[in-house]
Amino acid sequence: MKDHDQQRLKELESELKQENKALEKRLREAEHQLSMYKKFVEIAERELNIEIRKKSGAKQFKK
């Protein structure tokens, strides 16, 4: 490979590593947000004594 090609390859690898780190951070944040949402729903169901989450296979209301 030419020096120019090797330099470009290193630049691309660096860009991919940075993008990967950014995506991993976004994933951690999304997982944390989902965890907080689930906890919020759990507390709301318990405190308000209502069902927020639908049971799987529940029938939908038809008009």
All heavy atoms as a GROMACS GRO file, in nm:
protein
  538
    1MET      N    1   0.083  -0.119   0.000
    1MET     CA    2   0.000   0.000   0.000
    1MET      C    3   0.087   0.124   0.000
    1MET      O    4   0.194   0.126   0.057
    1MET     CB    5  -0.087   0.005   0.125
    1MET     CG    6  -0.213  -0.068   0.118
    1MET     SD    7  -0.312  -0.024   0.263
    1MET     CE    8  -0.447  -0.129   0.235
    2LYS      N    9   0.033   0.226  -0.057
    2LYS     CA   10   0.104   0.352  -0.057
    2LYS      C   11   0.084   0.420   0.078
    2LYS      O   12  -0.010   0.391   0.152
    2LYS     CB   13   0.050   0.441  -0.168
    2LYS     CG   14   0.074   0.386  -0.306
    2LYS     CD   15   0.019   0.480  -0.410
    2LYS     CE   16   0.039   0.420  -0.549
    2LYS     NZ   17  -0.017   0.503  -0.652
    3ASP      N   18   0.173   0.511   0.109
    3ASP     CA   19   0.164   0.584   0.236
    3ASP      C   20   0.031   0.658   0.247
    3ASP      O   21  -0.030   0.663   0.354
    3ASP     CB   22   0.279   0.683   0.250
    3ASP     CG   23   0.412   0.613   0.275
    3ASP    OD1   24   0.410   0.497   0.320
    3ASP    OD2   25   0.518   0.675   0.250
    4HIS      N   26  -0.014   0.712   0.136
    4HIS     CA   27  -0.140   0.786   0.134
    4HIS      C   28  -0.256   0.694   0.169
    4HIS      O   29  -0.346   0.730   0.247
    4HIS     CB   30  -0.162   0.851  -0.003
    4HIS     CG   31  -0.294   0.919  -0.017
    4HIS    ND1   32  -0.331   1.027   0.059
    4HIS    CD2   33  -0.400   0.894  -0.100
    4HIS    CE1   34  -0.454   1.065   0.026
    4HIS    NE2   35  -0.496   0.986  -0.071
    5ASP      N   36  -0.256   0.574   0.113
    5ASP     CA   37  -0.362   0.477   0.140
    5ASP      C   38  -0.360   0.433   0.286
    5ASP      O   39  -0.465   0.419   0.349
    5ASP     CB   40  -0.347   0.354   0.050
    5ASP     CG   41  -0.376   0.385  -0.096
    5ASP    OD1   42  -0.443   0.488  -0.124
    5ASP    OD2   43  -0.331   0.307  -0.182
    6GLN      N   44  -0.242   0.411   0.341
    6GLN     CA   45  -0.231   0.370   0.481
    6GLN      C   46  -0.280   0.481   0.573
    6GLN      O   47  -0.347   0.454   0.672
    6GLN     CB   48  -0.087   0.333   0.514
    6GLN     CG   49  -0.042   0.202   0.452
    6GLN     CD   50   0.102   0.168   0.486
    6GLN    OE1   51   0.181   0.255   0.523
    6GLN    NE2   52   0.137   0.041   0.472
    7GLN      N   53  -0.246   0.604   0.541
    7GLN     CA   54  -0.290   0.718   0.622
    7GLN      C   55  -0.442   0.730   0.618
    7GLN      O   56  -0.506   0.751   0.720
    7GLN     CB   57  -0.226   0.849   0.572
    7GLN     CG   58  -0.267   0.970   0.651
    7GLN     CD   59  -0.224   0.963   0.796
    7GLN    OE1   60  -0.122   0.902   0.830
    7GLN    NE2   61  -0.303   1.025   0.882
    8ARG      N   62  -0.500   0.714   0.501
    8ARG     CA   63  -0.647   0.721   0.487
    8ARG      C   64  -0.713   0.609   0.565
    8ARG      O   65  -0.817   0.629   0.630
    8ARG     CB   66  -0.685   0.714   0.338
    8ARG     CG   67  -0.831   0.724   0.312
    8ARG     CD   68  -0.886   0.860   0.350
    8ARG     NE   69  -1.029   0.862   0.326
    8ARG     CZ   70  -1.118   0.917   0.407
    8ARG    NH1   71  -1.079   0.980   0.516
    8ARG    NH2   72  -1.245   0.914   0.378
    9LEU      N   73  -0.655   0.490   0.562
    9LEU     CA   74  -0.708   0.376   0.636
    9LEU      C   75  -0.706   0.404   0.786
    9LEU      O   76  -0.804   0.377   0.856
    9LEU     CB   77  -0.627   0.250   0.603
    9LEU     CG   78  -0.675   0.119   0.665
    9LEU    CD1   79  -0.817   0.088   0.620
    9LEU    CD2   80  -0.581   0.006   0.627
   10LYS      N   81  -0.598   0.462   0.836
   10LYS     CA   82  -0.589   0.496   0.977
   10LYS      C   83  -0.693   0.601   1.015
   10LYS      O   84  -0.754   0.594   1.122
   10LYS     CB   85  -0.449   0.546   1.012
   10LYS     CG   86  -0.345   0.437   1.014
   10LYS     CD   87  -0.207   0.492   1.049
   10LYS     CE   88  -0.104   0.380   1.045
   10LYS     NZ   89   0.030   0.429   1.079
   11GLU      N   90  -0.715   0.698   0.927
   11GLU     CA   91  -0.816   0.800   0.952
   11GLU      C   92  -0.956   0.739   0.961
   11GLU      O   93  -1.035   0.772   1.049
   11GLU     CB   94  -0.812   0.907   0.843
   11GLU     CG   95  -0.690   0.996   0.846
   11GLU     CD   96  -0.680   1.088   0.726
   11GLU    OE1   97  -0.770   1.086   0.640
   11GLU    OE2   98  -0.580   1.162   0.718
   12LEU      N   99  -0.984   0.649   0.868
   12LEU     CA  100  -1.115   0.582   0.867
   12LEU      C  101  -1.134   0.496   0.993
   12LEU      O  102  -1.243   0.495   1.051
   12LEU     CB  103  -1.131   0.497   0.741
   12LEU     CG  104  -1.147   0.575   0.610
   12LEU    CD1  105  -1.144   0.478   0.491
   12LEU    CD2  106  -1.275   0.655   0.611
   13GLU      N  107  -1.029   0.426   1.033
   13GLU     CA  108  -1.037   0.346   1.154
   13GLU      C  109  -1.064   0.434   1.276
   13GLU      O  110  -1.145   0.400   1.362
   13GLU     CB  111  -0.908   0.266   1.175
   13GLU     CG  112  -0.892   0.149   1.081
   13GLU     CD  113  -0.757   0.079   1.097
   13GLU    OE1  114  -0.666   0.134   1.161
   13GLU    OE2  115  -0.744  -0.034   1.044
   14SER      N  116  -0.998   0.547   1.282
   14SER     CA  117  -1.018   0.642   1.392
   14SER      C  118  -1.161   0.694   1.393
   14SER      O  119  -1.224   0.702   1.500
   14SER     CB  120  -0.919   0.757   1.379
   14SER     OG  121  -0.941   0.851   1.481
   15GLU      N  122  -1.213   0.728   1.275
   15GLU     CA  123  -1.351   0.776   1.266
   15GLU      C  124  -1.449   0.668   1.311
   15GLU      O  125  -1.546   0.697   1.382
   15GLU     CB  126  -1.382   0.819   1.122
   15GLU     CG  127  -1.314   0.946   1.080
   15GLU     CD  128  -1.338   0.978   0.933
   15GLU    OE1  129  -1.430   0.922   0.871
   15GLU    OE2  130  -1.260   1.060   0.878
   16LEU      N  131  -1.424   0.544   1.272
   16LEU     CA  132  -1.512   0.434   1.311
   16LEU      C  133  -1.509   0.412   1.462
   16LEU      O  134  -1.612   0.385   1.524
   16LEU     CB  135  -1.474   0.306   1.238
   16LEU     CG  136  -1.514   0.300   1.091
   16LEU    CD1  137  -1.458   0.173   1.026
   16LEU    CD2  138  -1.666   0.304   1.076
   17LYS      N  139  -1.391   0.422   1.522
   17LYS     CA  140  -1.380   0.406   1.667
   17LYS      C  141  -1.456   0.515   1.740
   17LYS      O  142  -1.526   0.487   1.838
   17LYS     CB  143  -1.232   0.407   1.710
   17LYS     CG  144  -1.159   0.279   1.677
   17LYS     CD  145  -1.014   0.286   1.720
   17LYS     CE  146  -0.938   0.160   1.678
   17LYS     NZ  147  -0.797   0.166   1.716
   18GLN      N  148  -1.446   0.638   1.690
   18GLN     CA  149  -1.520   0.748   1.752
   18GLN      C  150  -1.670   0.729   1.737
   18GLN      O  151  -1.746   0.751   1.832
   18GLN     CB  152  -1.477   0.882   1.691
   18GLN     CG  153  -1.338   0.924   1.730
   18GLN     CD  154  -1.295   1.053   1.660
   18GLN    OE1  155  -1.361   1.099   1.567
   18GLN    NE2  156  -1.184   1.110   1.704
   19GLU      N  157  -1.712   0.688   1.619
   19GLU     CA  158  -1.855   0.666   1.596
   19GLU      C  159  -1.906   0.551   1.684
   19GLU      O  160  -2.015   0.559   1.739
   19GLU     CB  161  -1.880   0.635   1.448
   19GLU     CG  162  -2.027   0.621   1.415
   19GLU     CD  163  -2.053   0.596   1.267
   19GLU    OE1  164  -1.957   0.600   1.186
   19GLU    OE2  165  -2.169   0.572   1.234
   20ASN      N  166  -1.826   0.447   1.698
   20ASN     CA  167  -1.864   0.334   1.781
   20ASN      C  168  -1.880   0.377   1.926
   20ASN      O  169  -1.977   0.338   1.993
   20ASN     CB  170  -1.759   0.223   1.769
   20ASN     CG  171  -1.805   0.094   1.832
   20ASN    OD1  172  -1.920   0.057   1.822
   20ASN    ND2  173  -1.713   0.024   1.899
   21LYS      N  174  -1.788   0.459   1.977
   21LYS     CA  175  -1.798   0.508   2.114
   21LYS      C  176  -1.924   0.591   2.132
   21LYS      O  177  -1.994   0.579   2.233
   21LYS     CB  178  -1.675   0.592   2.150
   21LYS     CG  179  -1.552   0.510   2.179
   21LYS     CD  180  -1.436   0.599   2.219
   21LYS     CE  181  -1.310   0.517   2.241
   21LYS     NZ  182  -1.197   0.601   2.282
   22ALA      N  183  -1.955   0.676   2.034
   22ALA     CA  184  -2.075   0.760   2.041
   22ALA      C  185  -2.202   0.673   2.042
   22ALA      O  186  -2.295   0.698   2.118
   22ALA     CB  187  -2.078   0.858   1.925
   23LEU      N  188  -2.203   0.570   1.959
   23LEU     CA  189  -2.319   0.480   1.953
   23LEU      C  190  -2.334   0.401   2.083
   23LEU      O  191  -2.446   0.380   2.131
   23LEU     CB  192  -2.307   0.386   1.833
   23LEU     CG  193  -2.326   0.451   1.696
   23LEU    CD1  194  -2.293   0.351   1.586
   23LEU    CD2  195  -2.467   0.504   1.680
   24GLU      N  196  -2.222   0.356   2.140
   24GLU     CA  197  -2.228   0.285   2.267
   24GLU      C  198  -2.283   0.375   2.377
   24GLU      O  199  -2.362   0.332   2.460
   24GLU     CB  200  -2.090   0.232   2.305
   24GLU     CG  201  -2.046   0.114   2.222
   24GLU     CD  202  -1.903   0.069   2.251
   24GLU    OE1  203  -1.827   0.145   2.316
   24GLU    OE2  204  -1.867  -0.041   2.207
   25LYS      N  205  -2.243   0.503   2.377
   25LYS     CA  206  -2.293   0.597   2.475
   25LYS      C  207  -2.444   0.618   2.459
   25LYS      O  208  -2.519   0.617   2.556
   25LYS     CB  209  -2.221   0.731   2.462
   25LYS     CG  210  -2.266   0.834   2.562
   25LYS     CD  211  -2.193   0.965   2.545
   25LYS     CE  212  -2.246   1.068   2.645
   25LYS     NZ  213  -2.189   1.200   2.624
   26ARG      N  214  -2.488   0.635   2.334
   26ARG     CA  215  -2.631   0.651   2.308
   26ARG      C  216  -2.710   0.528   2.350
   26ARG      O  217  -2.820   0.539   2.403
   26ARG     CB  218  -2.655   0.680   2.160
   26ARG     CG  219  -2.612   0.822   2.120
   26ARG     CD  220  -2.630   0.847   1.974
   26ARG     NE  221  -2.768   0.830   1.932
   26ARG     CZ  222  -2.806   0.824   1.806
   26ARG    NH1  223  -2.719   0.835   1.709
   26ARG    NH2  224  -2.933   0.808   1.775
   27LEU      N  225  -2.654   0.410   2.329
   27LEU     CA  226  -2.719   0.286   2.370
   27LEU      C  227  -2.733   0.280   2.521
   27LEU      O  228  -2.840   0.246   2.573
   27LEU     CB  229  -2.642   0.164   2.318
   27LEU     CG  230  -2.695   0.028   2.361
   27LEU    CD1  231  -2.839   0.008   2.314
   27LEU    CD2  232  -2.604  -0.083   2.310
   28ARG      N  233  -2.626   0.315   2.593
   28ARG     CA  234  -2.633   0.315   2.740
   28ARG      C  235  -2.739   0.414   2.789
   28ARG      O  236  -2.816   0.382   2.880
   28ARG     CB  237  -2.498   0.351   2.800
   28ARG     CG  238  -2.397   0.239   2.800
   28ARG     CD  239  -2.274   0.271   2.884
   28ARG     NE  240  -2.210   0.397   2.848
   28ARG     CZ  241  -2.118   0.412   2.754
   28ARG    NH1  242  -2.079   0.306   2.685
   28ARG    NH2  243  -2.063   0.529   2.730
   29GLU      N  244  -2.745   0.530   2.727
   29GLU     CA  245  -2.844   0.630   2.766
   29GLU      C  246  -2.986   0.581   2.738
   29GLU      O  247  -3.076   0.599   2.820
   29GLU     CB  248  -2.820   0.762   2.692
   29GLU     CG  249  -2.694   0.833   2.737
   29GLU     CD  250  -2.656   0.951   2.648
   29GLU    OE1  251  -2.721   0.971   2.542
   29GLU    OE2  252  -2.562   1.023   2.686
   30ALA      N  253  -3.007   0.516   2.623
   30ALA     CA  254  -3.139   0.463   2.589
   30ALA      C  255  -3.180   0.351   2.684
   30ALA      O  256  -3.295   0.344   2.727
   30ALA     CB  257  -3.139   0.413   2.444
   31GLU      N  258  -3.084   0.265   2.720
   31GLU     CA  259  -3.113   0.157   2.814
   31GLU      C  260  -3.149   0.215   2.951
   31GLU      O  261  -3.240   0.166   3.018
   31GLU     CB  262  -2.995   0.063   2.824
   31GLU     CG  263  -2.976  -0.025   2.702
   31GLU     CD  264  -2.848  -0.107   2.705
   31GLU    OE1  265  -2.753  -0.069   2.776
   31GLU    OE2  266  -2.845  -0.210   2.634
   32HIS      N  267  -3.078   0.319   2.992
   32HIS     CA  268  -3.106   0.384   3.120
   32HIS      C  269  -3.245   0.448   3.117
   32HIS      O  270  -3.323   0.435   3.212
   32HIS     CB  271  -3.000   0.489   3.153
   32HIS     CG  272  -3.024   0.562   3.279
   32HIS    ND1  273  -3.012   0.502   3.403
   32HIS    CD2  274  -3.062   0.689   3.303
   32HIS    CE1  275  -3.041   0.591   3.495
   32HIS    NE2  276  -3.073   0.705   3.437
   33GLN      N  277  -3.276   0.514   3.007
   33GLN     CA  278  -3.406   0.579   2.994
   33GLN      C  279  -3.518   0.474   2.998
   33GLN      O  280  -3.621   0.496   3.064
   33GLN     CB  281  -3.412   0.657   2.863
   33GLN     CG  282  -3.534   0.742   2.848
   33GLN     CD  283  -3.530   0.826   2.721
   33GLN    OE1  284  -3.452   0.799   2.629
   33GLN    NE2  285  -3.612   0.927   2.715
   34LEU      N  286  -3.500   0.363   2.931
   34LEU     CA  287  -3.600   0.257   2.932
   34LEU      C  288  -3.618   0.200   3.073
   34LEU      O  289  -3.730   0.177   3.118
   34LEU     CB  290  -3.560   0.145   2.835
   34LEU     CG  291  -3.652   0.023   2.831
   34LEU    CD1  292  -3.793   0.062   2.789
   34LEU    CD2  293  -3.594  -0.082   2.737
   35SER      N  294  -3.507   0.182   3.142
   35SER     CA  295  -3.514   0.132   3.280
   35SER      C  296  -3.592   0.229   3.368
   35SER      O  297  -3.676   0.186   3.448
   35SER     CB  298  -3.372   0.113   3.333
   35SER     OG  299  -3.375   0.078   3.469
   36MET      N  300  -3.566   0.357   3.352
   36MET     CA  301  -3.637   0.457   3.432
   36MET      C  302  -3.785   0.460   3.396
   36MET      O  303  -3.871   0.472   3.484
   36MET     CB  304  -3.575   0.596   3.411
   36MET     CG  305  -3.432   0.606   3.460
   36MET     SD  306  -3.409   0.561   3.633
   36MET     CE  307  -3.494   0.694   3.711
   37TYR      N  308  -3.818   0.446   3.269
   37TYR     CA  309  -3.957   0.443   3.226
   37TYR      C  310  -4.030   0.323   3.288
   37TYR      O  311  -4.140   0.338   3.340
   37TYR     CB  312  -3.965   0.436   3.073
   37TYR     CG  313  -4.104   0.412   3.021
   37TYR    CD1  314  -4.198   0.515   3.016
   37TYR    CD2  315  -4.142   0.285   2.977
   37TYR    CE1  316  -4.326   0.492   2.970
   37TYR    CE2  317  -4.270   0.262   2.931
   37TYR     CZ  318  -4.362   0.365   2.927
   37TYR     OH  319  -4.490   0.340   2.882
   38LYS      N  320  -3.966   0.208   3.283
   38LYS     CA  321  -4.029   0.089   3.341
   38LYS      C  322  -4.052   0.106   3.490
   38LYS      O  323  -4.156   0.067   3.543
   38LYS     CB  324  -3.941  -0.035   3.315
   38LYS     CG  325  -3.946  -0.083   3.172
   38LYS     CD  326  -3.858  -0.206   3.154
   38LYS     CE  327  -3.866  -0.260   3.013
   38LYS     NZ  328  -3.781  -0.380   2.996
   39LYS      N  329  -3.955   0.165   3.561
   39LYS     CA  330  -3.969   0.189   3.703
   39LYS      C  331  -4.083   0.288   3.729
   39LYS      O  332  -4.162   0.270   3.821
   39LYS     CB  333  -3.838   0.241   3.761
   39LYS     CG  334  -3.837   0.248   3.910
   39LYS     CD  335  -3.869   0.115   3.970
   39LYS     CE  336  -3.759   0.064   4.055
   39LYS     NZ  337  -3.793  -0.061   4.123
   40PHE      N  338  -4.091   0.392   3.648
   40PHE     CA  339  -4.197   0.491   3.661
   40PHE      C  340  -4.334   0.425   3.645
   40PHE      O  341  -4.426   0.451   3.724
   40PHE     CB  342  -4.178   0.601   3.556
   40PHE     CG  343  -4.290   0.700   3.551
   40PHE    CD1  344  -4.302   0.798   3.647
   40PHE    CD2  345  -4.384   0.695   3.448
   40PHE    CE1  346  -4.406   0.890   3.642
   40PHE    CE2  347  -4.488   0.786   3.443
   40PHE     CZ  348  -4.499   0.883   3.540
   41VAL      N  349  -4.350   0.341   3.544
   41VAL     CA  350  -4.477   0.272   3.521
   41VAL      C  351  -4.509   0.180   3.638
   41VAL      O  352  -4.623   0.176   3.686
   41VAL     CB  353  -4.474   0.194   3.387
   41VAL    CG1  354  -4.594   0.101   3.375
   41VAL    CG2  355  -4.468   0.290   3.270
   42GLU      N  356  -4.408   0.108   3.686
   42GLU     CA  357  -4.427   0.018   3.800
   42GLU      C  358  -4.477   0.095   3.923
   42GLU      O  359  -4.572   0.053   3.990
   42GLU     CB  360  -4.295  -0.052   3.831
   42GLU     CG  361  -4.299  -0.145   3.949
   42GLU     CD  362  -4.160  -0.200   3.979
   42GLU    OE1  363  -4.091  -0.244   3.885
   42GLU    OE2  364  -4.122  -0.198   4.097
   43ILE      N  365  -4.415   0.207   3.952
   43ILE     CA  366  -4.455   0.288   4.068
   43ILE      C  367  -4.595   0.344   4.047
   43ILE      O  368  -4.678   0.342   4.138
   43ILE     CB  369  -4.352   0.401   4.093
   43ILE    CG1  370  -4.220   0.340   4.140
   43ILE    CG2  371  -4.406   0.502   4.194
   43ILE    CD1  372  -4.105   0.438   4.143
   44ALA      N  373  -4.623   0.395   3.927
   44ALA     CA  374  -4.754   0.451   3.898
   44ALA      C  375  -4.863   0.345   3.913
   44ALA      O  376  -4.969   0.372   3.971
   44ALA     CB  377  -4.756   0.512   3.758
   45GLU      N  378  -4.838   0.225   3.863
   45GLU     CA  379  -4.937   0.117   3.876
   45GLU      C  380  -4.963   0.084   4.023
   45GLU      O  381  -5.077   0.067   4.064
   45GLU     CB  382  -4.890  -0.008   3.802
   45GLU     CG  383  -4.901   0.003   3.652
   45GLU     CD  384  -4.856  -0.123   3.580
   45GLU    OE1  385  -4.767  -0.195   3.630
   45GLU    OE2  386  -4.909  -0.149   3.472
   46ARG      N  387  -4.856   0.078   4.099
   46ARG     CA  388  -4.869   0.043   4.240
   46ARG      C  389  -4.938   0.155   4.319
   46ARG      O  390  -5.032   0.131   4.394
   46ARG     CB  391  -4.733   0.013   4.300
   46ARG     CG  392  -4.738  -0.032   4.445
   46ARG     CD  393  -4.602  -0.063   4.502
   46ARG     NE  394  -4.522   0.059   4.512
   46ARG     CZ  395  -4.402   0.075   4.457
   46ARG    NH1  396  -4.347  -0.022   4.386
   46ARG    NH2  397  -4.336   0.188   4.469
   47GLU      N  398  -4.894   0.278   4.300
   47GLU     CA  399  -4.945   0.390   4.379
   47GLU      C  400  -5.088   0.429   4.339
   47GLU      O  401  -5.168   0.466   4.425
   47GLU     CB  402  -4.853   0.512   4.365
   47GLU     CG  403  -4.715   0.491   4.424
   47GLU     CD  404  -4.716   0.470   4.574
   47GLU    OE1  405  -4.790   0.542   4.644
   47GLU    OE2  406  -4.642   0.382   4.621
   48LEU      N  407  -5.119   0.422   4.210
   48LEU     CA  408  -5.251   0.463   4.162
   48LEU      C  409  -5.347   0.346   4.150
   48LEU      O  410  -5.464   0.365   4.119
   48LEU     CB  411  -5.238   0.534   4.026
   48LEU     CG  412  -5.150   0.660   4.027
   48LEU    CD1  413  -5.133   0.711   3.885
   48LEU    CD2  414  -5.208   0.766   4.118
   49ASN      N  415  -5.293   0.226   4.172
   49ASN     CA  416  -5.372   0.104   4.165
   49ASN      C  417  -5.446   0.093   4.031
   49ASN      O  418  -5.565   0.066   4.026
   49ASN     CB  419  -5.470   0.096   4.282
   49ASN     CG  420  -5.521  -0.045   4.301
   49ASN    OD1  421  -5.454  -0.142   4.267
   49ASN    ND2  422  -5.641  -0.058   4.356
   50ILE      N  423  -5.372   0.117   3.922
   50ILE     CA  424  -5.428   0.105   3.787
   50ILE      C  425  -5.332   0.023   3.702
   50ILE      O  426  -5.215   0.010   3.734
   50ILE     CB  427  -5.450   0.242   3.720
   50ILE    CG1  428  -5.318   0.320   3.709
   50ILE    CG2  429  -5.556   0.322   3.793
   50ILE    CD1  430  -5.328   0.448   3.630
   51GLU      N  431  -5.386  -0.033   3.596
   51GLU     CA  432  -5.303  -0.111   3.504
   51GLU      C  433  -5.265  -0.022   3.386
   51GLU      O  434  -5.351   0.028   3.314
   51GLU     CB  435  -5.380  -0.232   3.455
   51GLU     CG  436  -5.298  -0.323   3.368
   51GLU     CD  437  -5.377  -0.446   3.325
   51GLU    OE1  438  -5.454  -0.499   3.405
   51GLU    OE2  439  -5.360  -0.486   3.209
   52ILE      N  440  -5.139   0.000   3.369
   52ILE     CA  441  -5.089   0.082   3.259
   52ILE      C  442  -5.040  -0.007   3.145
   52ILE      O  443  -5.073   0.015   3.029
   52ILE     CB  444  -4.976   0.175   3.306
   52ILE    CG1  445  -5.030   0.273   3.410
   52ILE    CG2  446  -4.914   0.249   3.188
   52ILE    CD1  447  -4.927   0.359   3.476
   53ARG      N  448  -4.964  -0.108   3.181
   53ARG     CA  449  -4.912  -0.202   3.079
   53ARG      C  450  -5.022  -0.299   3.042
   53ARG      O  451  -5.094  -0.351   3.128
   53ARG     CB  452  -4.793  -0.278   3.133
   53ARG     CG  453  -4.673  -0.192   3.156
   53ARG     CD  454  -4.563  -0.271   3.219
   53ARG     NE  455  -4.596  -0.282   3.362
   53ARG     CZ  456  -4.512  -0.324   3.454
   53ARG    NH1  457  -4.394  -0.366   3.422
   53ARG    NH2  458  -4.547  -0.327   3.580
   54LYS      N  459  -5.032  -0.325   2.914
   54LYS     CA  460  -5.132  -0.421   2.867
   54LYS      C  461  -5.075  -0.562   2.880
   54LYS      O  462  -4.957  -0.584   2.860
   54LYS     CB  463  -5.168  -0.395   2.721
   54LYS     CG  464  -5.244  -0.267   2.701
   54LYS     CD  465  -5.292  -0.257   2.559
   54LYS     CE  466  -5.375  -0.131   2.546
   54LYS     NZ  467  -5.457  -0.133   2.428
   55LYS      N  468  -5.159  -0.652   2.912
   55LYS     CA  469  -5.120  -0.792   2.917
   55LYS      C  470  -5.103  -0.842   2.774
   55LYS      O  471  -5.174  -0.802   2.684
   55LYS     CB  472  -5.229  -0.876   2.986
   55LYS     CG  473  -5.267  -0.829   3.123
   55LYS     CD  474  -5.167  -0.875   3.224
   55LYS     CE  475  -5.219  -0.839   3.362
   55LYS     NZ  476  -5.121  -0.802   3.455
   56SER      N  477  -5.008  -0.931   2.753
   56SER     CA  478  -4.988  -0.983   2.618
   56SER      C  479  -5.110  -1.065   2.578
   56SER      O  480  -5.168  -1.137   2.658
   56SER     CB  481  -4.862  -1.068   2.610
   56SER     OG  482  -4.879  -1.186   2.684
   57GLY      N  483  -5.150  -1.048   2.455
   57GLY     CA  484  -5.267  -1.120   2.405
   57GLY      C  485  -5.398  -1.057   2.445
   57GLY      O  486  -5.504  -1.114   2.422
   58ALA      N  487  -5.393  -0.939   2.506
   58ALA     CA  488  -5.516  -0.873   2.547
   58ALA      C  489  -5.593  -0.829   2.423
   58ALA      O  490  -5.536  -0.782   2.326
   58ALA     CB  491  -5.485  -0.753   2.635
   59LYS      N  492  -5.726  -0.843   2.431
   59LYS     CA  493  -5.810  -0.803   2.318
   59LYS      C  494  -5.826  -0.652   2.320
   59LYS      O  495  -5.838  -0.590   2.424
   59LYS     CB  496  -5.947  -0.869   2.327
   59LYS     CG  497  -5.942  -1.019   2.309
   59LYS     CD  498  -6.079  -1.078   2.311
   59LYS     CE  499  -6.071  -1.229   2.292
   59LYS     NZ  500  -6.204  -1.290   2.295
   60GLN      N  501  -5.829  -0.596   2.200
   60GLN     CA  502  -5.849  -0.452   2.188
   60GLN      C  503  -5.997  -0.422   2.177
   60GLN      O  504  -6.074  -0.500   2.120
   60GLN     CB  505  -5.775  -0.400   2.064
   60GLN     CG  506  -5.627  -0.427   2.073
   60GLN     CD  507  -5.547  -0.305   2.032
   60GLN    OE1  508  -5.600  -0.209   1.984
   60GLN    NE2  509  -5.418  -0.312   2.053
   61PHE      N  510  -6.037  -0.308   2.228
   61PHE     CA  511  -6.175  -0.266   2.226
   61PHE      C  512  -6.215  -0.231   2.082
   61PHE      O  513  -6.143  -0.159   2.014
   61PHE     CB  514  -6.193  -0.144   2.316
   61PHE     CG  515  -6.332  -0.089   2.317
   61PHE    CD1  516  -6.433  -0.156   2.383
   61PHE    CD2  517  -6.363   0.028   2.251
   61PHE    CE1  518  -6.562  -0.106   2.384
   61PHE    CE2  519  -6.491   0.079   2.250
   61PHE     CZ  520  -6.592   0.012   2.318
   62LYS      N  521  -6.327  -0.282   2.039
   62LYS     CA  522  -6.377  -0.252   1.904
   62LYS      C  523  -6.499  -0.162   1.917
   62LYS      O  524  -6.583  -0.182   2.004
   62LYS     CB  525  -6.416  -0.380   1.829
   62LYS     CG  526  -6.299  -0.468   1.797
   62LYS     CD  527  -6.343  -0.587   1.716
   62LYS     CE  528  -6.224  -0.677   1.687
   62LYS     NZ  529  -6.265  -0.795   1.610
   63LYS      N  530  -6.510  -0.065   1.828
   63LYS     CA  531  -6.626   0.026   1.827
   63LYS      C  532  -6.741  -0.034   1.752
   63LYS      O  533  -6.730  -0.109   1.664
   63LYS     CB  534  -6.588   0.160   1.764
   63LYS     CG  535  -6.496   0.237   1.852
   63LYS     CD  536  -6.472   0.373   1.790
   63LYS     CE  537  -6.380   0.455   1.879
   63LYS     NZ  538  -6.357   0.586   1.826
   0.00000   0.00000   0.00000
